[in-house]
Amino acid sequence: MLVLKFGGTSLGNAERIKNVAEIVRTHKNCVVVCSAMAGVTNALEIVNSCWEQDDHSGALENLDIIQNMFDALCRELFYEQGTINENCMEAMEMFAPVRKLLESPFNIQLTGKILSLGELVTSRIINNYLLSTGTDSSYVNALKLIQLNEQEEPDLNDIAQKIEETGSFREPGIYITQGFICTDLHGNVTNLKRGGSDYTATLLGAALNASLIEIWTDIDGLHNNDPRYVENTTPIRDLSFAEASELAYFGAKILHPSCVWPAREQNIPIQLKNTLDPDASGTRIQTGFNSNGVKAIAAKDNITVLRITSGRMFNAYGFLHKLFQVFDEFKIPVDVVTTSEVSVSVTIEHTHSLAALVSRLQSLGRVSVENDRSIICVVGNIQDHLAEIMQAVKQFKTDMVSLGASSNNVTLVVPGNQKVEALQALHNLVSLHTVNQQELWIQLQA
């Protein structure tokens, strides 16, 4: 069993969906995880925002625009008028409950139903297209399989149990399902946050003990730097699970930050592929690949640095426990930590309760706040190359430096307005090491 995930841009129009269908047809036994067609989730968020503001007519007007997008897709995708009409009618029937919902008062617990519509309709149309072209496929509703627990996280054992109870994927074949969407502990429709289709794919892959999980996007795998800011980046052929986790968490947009661990738990390789160039090698993520030098760089923006200084910390046990208990109370995750004898520096991304958090932390010591920072994460065999990395960024104001416990990454915190220049400065170093990695990869293939 294989799991194939296709992102919104890969499903962005009729031509791209036809390309995806060609890829799917090459497999006899696979689960296809579909994102919403490109642009649909953003449009549904506008619908939800109008509903929240009691602009019912605006919400319905925007919903009509989205339905028209799907009607246009059906006219381009299907050949016979009768099939076009059937699919447009089926889409209209799927839109009807949301249309009725938008006429009622806003209910935050029901917003998930609105945001799930894109994945449900897109996957239904894709399944119908495969059937219309002679490919036998089955439609599976992911809402029946993936449910969040009390910690608002999916549980692999629960997913495996639901797959068994529903009989989903029991027989060999092609199955079409949805990424991103799930239910909460109370059965309300919710989601795995932006980019969550990757997460769905690896969760299902792990629960099914798949042989391979393929993540299909519109780029040739994960690049060794951010191509939006740096020229001449190149795809990475191989990454370890640990390296991929670090890059995803610290800003690599091609992967959802949580998606690596389910595959890692079951030791299932992940292959990043390009729907626009299916023959390209892409990036393979697996266990056991040994890095040789600096491999890749990623960056995360909108970071806040908090520095807590206290003389009570000196030679005192329990101080760090009290400190992180505060972050636990506010449910704010910490990205990077550095400590000295009398101070602790941490970075956070979520600042929705910053004033209250700082006030609470002041009971432990003096607190300073630095906004508009960026985290730059460098992964690979870092231990032997830390001096080279620091030399490359010596001209920049480095607020924090943290070496990962496994020595496969170092994180640097710099002012946000210096991020792009720092990425470019580090790229010469990573390019040199990339050449060495490619030579190693060729040797391993020989």
DAHULIN-V559067 format. One record per residue. N is the residue number from 1. RES is the residue in one small letter. PHI is phi in whole degrees, -180 to 180 (999 if undefined). PSI is psi in whole degrees, 0 to 359 (999 if undefined). OMEGA is omega in whole degrees, 0 to 359 (* if undefined). Layout:
BEGIN
N;RES;PHI;PSI;OMEGA
N;RES;PHI;PSI;OMEGA
END
This chain:
BEGIN
1;m;999;130;174
2;l;-110;154;171
3;v;-119;127;179
4;l;-120;124;178
5;k;-111;133;178
6;f;-120;127;181
7;g;-80;174;185
8;g;-61;321;180
9;t;-69;328;176
10;s;-68;340;180
11;l;-115;28;191
12;g;-75;341;179
13;n;-158;179;184
14;a;-63;319;182
15;e;-63;318;180
16;r;-70;324;177
17;i;-65;323;176
18;k;-63;320;177
19;n;-63;318;178
20;v;-62;318;179
21;a;-60;322;177
22;e;-63;321;178
23;i;-66;316;182
24;v;-63;322;184
25;r;-65;342;180
26;t;-76;354;181
27;h;-115;143;180
28;k;-98;338;184
29;n;-142;98;184
30;c;-155;156;171
31;v;-109;124;182
32;v;-105;116;181
33;v;-99;120;186
34;c;-108;132;166
35;s;-80;175;172
36;a;-74;150;175
37;m;-53;142;185
38;a;-51;133;177
39;g;91;343;186
40;v;-72;316;181
41;t;-62;318;176
42;n;-59;318;180
43;a;-66;323;178
44;l;-69;328;175
45;e;-65;326;175
46;i;-67;318;176
47;v;-58;312;182
48;n;-64;321;179
49;s;-64;318;177
50;c;-62;317;179
51;w;-62;318;180
52;e;-62;329;180
53;q;-91;13;180
54;d;62;23;175
55;d;-93;77;186
56;h;-67;320;180
57;s;-67;321;177
58;g;-64;320;179
59;a;-63;315;181
60;l;-69;323;178
61;e;-63;316;179
62;n;-69;327;176
63;l;-66;322;177
64;d;-60;320;179
65;i;-60;317;181
66;i;-67;317;179
67;q;-62;321;177
68;n;-64;326;176
69;m;-61;317;180
70;f;-72;324;177
71;d;-63;318;178
72;a;-64;321;178
73;l;-60;316;181
74;c;-63;321;180
75;r;-66;328;180
76;e;-84;332;189
77;l;-87;320;185
78;f;-101;155;188
79;y;-101;322;183
80;e;-92;140;182
81;q;-60;322;179
82;g;-63;320;178
83;t;-68;322;177
84;i;-61;312;182
85;n;-62;319;180
86;e;-62;317;181
87;n;-72;323;176
88;c;-65;322;178
89;m;-67;318;179
90;e;-64;319;177
91;a;-63;318;179
92;m;-62;321;179
93;e;-67;328;178
94;m;-75;331;178
95;f;-76;334;188
96;a;-56;313;180
97;p;-62;324;178
98;v;-69;320;178
99;r;-59;317;179
100;k;-66;321;180
101;l;-62;320;183
102;l;-68;345;178
103;e;-84;351;180
104;s;-100;169;178
105;p;-62;151;182
106;f;-61;138;178
107;n;-139;110;186
108;i;-61;332;180
109;q;-72;347;183
110;l;-108;2;181
111;t;-65;334;179
112;g;-60;328;178
113;k;-63;324;179
114;i;-70;311;185
115;l;-71;342;180
116;s;-83;348;188
117;l;-62;323;183
118;g;-61;312;180
119;e;-67;319;183
120;l;-64;315;182
121;v;-73;317;180
122;t;-59;312;182
123;s;-66;325;178
124;r;-65;317;179
125;i;-65;320;179
126;i;-64;317;178
127;n;-61;316;180
128;n;-65;323;179
129;y;-65;315;178
130;l;-59;316;179
131;l;-63;321;182
132;s;-68;339;180
133;t;-103;14;173
134;g;90;9;178
135;t;-98;119;182
136;d;-75;116;180
137;s;-140;161;182
138;s;-127;142;181
139;y;-95;129;180
140;v;-124;132;180
141;n;-88;113;182
142;a;-65;339;180
143;l;-64;339;179
144;k;-87;353;187
145;l;-115;326;188
146;i;-116;116;180
147;q;-132;137;180
148;l;-78;149;179
149;n;-93;193;183
150;e;-64;334;178
151;q;-89;10;181
152;e;60;39;177
153;e;-128;148;174
154;p;-73;154;182
155;d;-123;123;184
156;l;-61;317;180
157;n;-63;321;179
158;d;-66;319;179
159;i;-63;314;179
160;a;-60;321;179
161;q;-66;318;180
162;k;-68;325;175
163;i;-62;318;180
164;e;-67;316;183
165;e;-66;322;182
166;t;-86;348;182
167;g;73;16;181
168;s;-68;140;175
169;f;64;20;186
170;r;-68;315;181
171;e;-95;149;175
172;p;-58;139;180
173;g;165;187;178
174;i;-103;124;182
175;y;-120;134;180
176;i;-110;124;178
177;t;-140;186;187
178;q;-112;145;169
179;g;-92;174;169
180;f;78;314;190
181;i;-90;152;179
182;c;-163;186;174
183;t;-119;157;177
184;d;-90;186;184
185;l;-60;334;183
186;h;-99;5;177
187;g;90;1;177
188;n;-75;144;178
189;v;-70;131;178
190;t;-144;201;182
191;n;-154;172;182
192;l;-96;23;179
193;k;72;169;185
194;r;-55;138;182
195;g;79;6;188
196;g;-69;350;177
197;s;-64;325;174
198;d;-58;316;181
199;y;-63;315;177
200;t;-56;316;183
201;a;-61;315;182
202;t;-75;329;175
203;l;-64;312;179
204;l;-67;321;178
205;g;-60;316;180
206;a;-68;318;181
207;a;-66;329;181
208;l;-94;358;185
209;n;53;50;182
210;a;-64;158;178
211;s;-82;335;182
212;l;-161;144;174
213;i;-118;121;179
214;e;-107;126;176
215;i;-106;110;184
216;w;-101;125;178
217;t;-131;203;180
218;d;-114;28;180
219;i;-142;151;185
220;d;-78;66;177
221;g;82;188;181
222;l;-84;127;184
223;h;-89;163;184
224;n;-79;358;173
225;n;-161;174;184
226;d;-81;110;183
227;p;-66;348;177
228;r;-72;337;185
229;y;-121;342;187
230;v;-127;133;178
231;e;-83;157;173
232;n;62;37;172
233;t;-77;158;181
234;t;-133;152;178
235;p;-68;149;176
236;i;-95;129;183
237;r;-72;316;185
238;d;-136;141;173
239;l;-137;148;170
240;s;-80;163;176
241;f;-58;319;182
242;a;-63;316;180
243;e;-65;317;180
244;a;-64;321;178
245;s;-61;315;181
246;e;-63;314;182
247;l;-65;319;180
248;a;-65;316;182
249;y;-66;323;185
250;f;-99;28;164
251;g;122;352;179
252;a;-68;113;190
253;k;-72;343;184
254;i;-73;343;182
255;l;-127;140;172
256;h;-71;136;185
257;p;-57;331;184
258;s;-94;357;194
259;c;-79;344;187
260;v;-77;322;190
261;w;-62;323;179
262;p;-62;320;178
263;a;-67;322;180
264;r;-65;322;180
265;e;-59;321;183
266;q;-102;4;180
267;n;56;48;179
268;i;-105;122;180
269;p;-62;148;173
270;i;-114;131;177
271;q;-115;124;177
272;l;-94;121;187
273;k;-128;164;184
274;n;-115;117;180
275;t;-66;335;180
276;l;-81;345;178
277;d;-147;75;187
278;p;-61;337;182
279;d;-83;350;179
280;a;-65;148;185
281;s;-64;322;183
282;g;70;205;181
283;t;-124;133;176
284;r;-108;129;179
285;i;-110;123;184
286;q;-159;171;178
287;t;-85;154;170
288;g;89;355;178
289;f;-83;124;184
290;n;-92;124;179
291;s;-77;152;177
292;n;-133;85;180
293;g;103;188;181
294;v;-74;130;188
295;k;-109;316;186
296;a;-160;164;182
297;i;-135;140;173
298;a;-139;162;182
299;a;-142;147;179
300;k;-126;133;184
301;d;-100;179;175
302;n;58;47;181
303;i;-100;142;175
304;t;-114;133;177
305;v;-102;128;175
306;l;-114;130;178
307;r;-117;123;180
308;i;-114;119;183
309;t;-118;132;181
310;s;-156;131;174
311;g;-67;339;179
312;r;-70;346;181
313;m;-76;335;186
314;f;-61;122;179
315;n;54;26;182
316;a;-110;132;174
317;y;-89;155;177
318;g;90;348;183
319;f;-66;313;181
320;l;-65;326;176
321;h;-61;314;179
322;k;-64;321;182
323;l;-63;309;184
324;f;-76;343;174
325;q;-65;327;178
326;v;-64;314;179
327;f;-63;325;178
328;d;-65;319;179
329;e;-61;321;182
330;f;-88;358;181
331;k;54;46;179
332;i;-114;116;179
333;p;-73;149;178
334;v;-107;134;182
335;d;-90;303;187
336;v;-125;141;180
337;v;-132;134;168
338;t;-133;148;182
339;t;-134;155;168
340;s;-133;191;181
341;e;-65;328;186
342;v;-128;7;181
343;s;-148;156;176
344;v;-131;133;175
345;s;-116;134;180
346;v;-136;156;173
347;t;-115;144;176
348;i;-134;155;179
349;e;-106;324;184
350;h;-92;116;184
351;t;-119;28;182
352;h;-66;336;180
353;s;-124;37;189
354;l;-61;314;183
355;a;-61;315;180
356;a;-68;322;178
357;l;-62;312;181
358;v;-62;318;179
359;s;-59;319;180
360;r;-68;320;181
361;l;-67;334;181
362;q;-66;345;175
363;s;-72;345;180
364;l;-102;342;181
365;g;165;188;178
366;r;-74;139;184
367;v;-124;129;172
368;s;-118;149;185
369;v;-125;130;177
370;e;-125;116;183
371;n;-97;177;174
372;d;56;48;176
373;r;-107;163;176
374;s;-128;143;174
375;i;-99;129;172
376;i;-112;124;182
377;c;-111;126;179
378;v;-114;124;183
379;v;-119;160;180
380;g;138;204;174
381;n;-86;82;192
382;i;-76;327;191
383;q;-54;322;183
384;d;-87;358;188
385;h;-131;15;183
386;l;-63;321;180
387;a;-63;320;178
388;e;-64;319;180
389;i;-64;312;181
390;m;-66;326;177
391;q;-64;322;182
392;a;-67;333;183
393;v;-111;17;185
394;k;-62;335;183
395;q;-81;352;183
396;f;-102;159;178
397;k;-81;103;181
398;t;-95;112;184
399;d;-80;326;181
400;m;-149;151;173
401;v;-136;131;180
402;s;-139;124;177
403;l;-94;127;181
404;g;-62;151;183
405;a;-61;329;181
406;s;-90;1;180
407;s;61;22;177
408;n;-103;6;176
409;n;-158;151;170
410;v;-130;136;179
411;t;-112;135;179
412;l;-120;137;177
413;v;-110;123;182
414;v;-130;160;173
415;p;-57;141;184
416;g;-56;326;182
417;n;-76;356;176
418;q;-107;0;186
419;k;-60;309;185
420;v;-62;315;179
421;e;-64;323;179
422;a;-67;319;177
423;l;-60;318;180
424;q;-67;321;179
425;a;-65;323;180
426;l;-77;342;186
427;h;-67;326;177
428;n;-59;320;179
429;l;-67;312;183
430;v;-69;329;178
431;s;-65;319;178
432;l;-61;316;181
433;h;-72;331;178
434;t;-63;320;177
435;v;-59;316;178
436;n;-64;321;179
437;q;-64;318;181
438;q;-64;321;177
439;e;-64;320;178
440;l;-64;318;182
441;w;-62;317;179
442;i;-62;319;179
443;q;-63;320;182
444;l;-69;330;180
445;q;-80;340;184
446;a;-69;999;*
END
